[in-house]
Amino acid sequence: MLGRDGQALAGGAVVVIPGGQDGHVLRRGAGLALRLAPGQGTVRPSVDLLLGSAAVAARRAAGVVLTGMGRDGAAGAAMMAERGMPLLVQSPGSCVVGGMPGAALAACPGATTGTPAELGARLAQMAGRRA
């Protein structure tokens, strides 16, 4: 589903950040919520901001870095890994552009890698669902 500002984030849900905006995960009561607001960077949506905020706000979260150019996502992925949260990274050989996954793997060499289909199956398994 396409994310909305203030939306509650439910476990097992997949929320896509709208283009041109940054997504921040916030703690709201006993749960989590999405805040859509521009961050400091020039890339929007910023994977670093999203993963970094999830690493701080969430007790249990998984980060996913897919094909893309540049290093966006590496710092946020490292924050998640430092807190013991799983990180799934598209295998560079299956990417159209492998910059982001390559940078994430350099920052977090223990990340799980795979094709998008393999990562989707792993996420489903982590959420306790059949792929």
FENLINZI-V316234 format. One record per backbone hydrogen bond with DSSP energy under -0.5 kcal/mol. CO is the residue of the C=O (numbers start at 1). NH is the residue of the N-H. If there is no record, write none. Layout:
CO;NH
CO;NH
This chain:
1;16
4;7
7;34
8;10
9;32
10;13
13;15
16;3
18;21
21;45
22;37
24;26
24;35
26;33
28;31
31;28
32;9
33;26
34;6
34;36
35;24
35;37
42;44
44;20
45;47
46;50
47;51
48;52
49;53
50;54
51;55
52;56
53;57
54;58
63;88
65;90
68;99
68;100
71;74
73;77
74;78
75;79
76;80
77;81
78;82
79;83
80;83
80;85
81;84
86;63
87;112
88;65
89;114
91;94
92;95
97;68
98;102
99;103
100;104
101;105
102;106
103;107
104;108
108;111
112;89
114;91
115;119
116;120
117;121
118;122
119;123
120;124
121;125
122;126
123;127
124;129
125;128
